[in-house]
Amino acid sequence: MSFPEIRLRRLRRSAALRGLVRETRLHVSDLVMPVFVAHEPLRNDRLPALGRHTVGGVLEEAEALLGVGVSAMLLFGVPDEKDAEGSGAWADDGVVQATLRALRSRFPELVLLTDVCLCSYTTHGHCGVIDDGEVANDPTLELLSRAAVSHAEAGADAVCPSDMMDGRVRAIRKSLDDAGFDGTAIVAYSAKYASAFYGPFREAADSTPEFGDRATYQMDPANVREALRECELDLAEGADVLMVKPALPYLDVIRAVRERFDAPLAAYSVSGEYAMVKAAAAAGFLDEQRAAVEGLTAIRRAGADIVISYWAKEAAGWL
Ligand code: PBG
C-alpha cells in the first residue's frame, strides 16, 4: 500500500498525537551545565553561560540548576597564576578544588564533573607540557593524573580528561585507583576534534594557545574511523563514559560511536554552537529557544545519552 491509503500526516494532526509518536525525548536529566570558576567574577552579556563565577557564585548557580531540575555540572577552573607545567591544575587550594569542597558538602545530590586539562593553567596555553617546541605526550600523563586525583579528593564524582594525550585514561584510572578513588568515574573526551567552534570557550577559560594550534593532539575534523579507534582505546583503558565533541557538526560521529559501543555516550555542544545561535537570534534571523531545543534534540536523536550544553539551565525551563 502507498498513497492515497497511506498518509503520514495522520499522525501529525495534533500536538498530543505528535507527542505519542515522538521517537526522541530531551529531558532535563540528560543535561549537564558547564560552569567556569575563577577568583574574580566576569559577566558575559552576549553569551551569559560563558561568564565566570566565584566559588560563592557557583553555589548560587548550583541552587538555581537543582531548582529547575538540572542535576549535573561540569566545572572549569580559571586560575590567577599560570606556569609552564600548569601546576595550578592540581593545587589543593585551586579554584576547582575549593569549589568542589564547597559544593560537595552543601549539595550531595548534585553530580560534579570536572574538566581535566592543563591549557587554562599553562603559560603557553597548550594542553600538555612543552618539550623542544612540541607538546610532549608521556610527561603530561603524570600531571593530568595529579589533577584528576586532586579533583577526586575534593569530591568530584567524575573526572573528564579533555587533553587528548594518548594513554591518559589508563594513567588517570591507575592513579585514581592507587589513591583509593576506585569509585570516581572517568568521562573521556574520546573523540575531541581540533575545532574552530571552541573560540568563545577559550576566551572564557583564558586558554588560547600562545603558539601553534592543537592539531597535533586533537582530532582532524575529517575523520570518523579514527574516532572509533579513540573510543575503543579509551574503553580498554578504563573509560566509563565516552564523549564526542563538538556535537552538531559531528552528529554522524555520535551515531557511529552509538552503533559500535554500548558504553554511555556524552556529546558536548560547544561554545561556538551556542554562540552561533545566540548571534543569529540577536540579529533577528531565528528564534533562539526553538533553534536550541531542535539542536539538542538532534544530538539525542543521533545517539547521545548525555548532552553537555550552555543552554542546560535555560532549556530546563523550555522542555
Ligand atoms: C580544554 C577544553 C576546551 C573545551 C573543553 N575543554 C577547549 C580546547 O580544547 O581548546 C571547549 C569547550 C567549548 O568550546 O565549549 N582543553
Residues whose N, C-alpha, C, O or C-beta is under 5 A from the ligand:
A	BS01	PBG	C117 C119 S162 F197 Y198 F201 V270 S271 G272
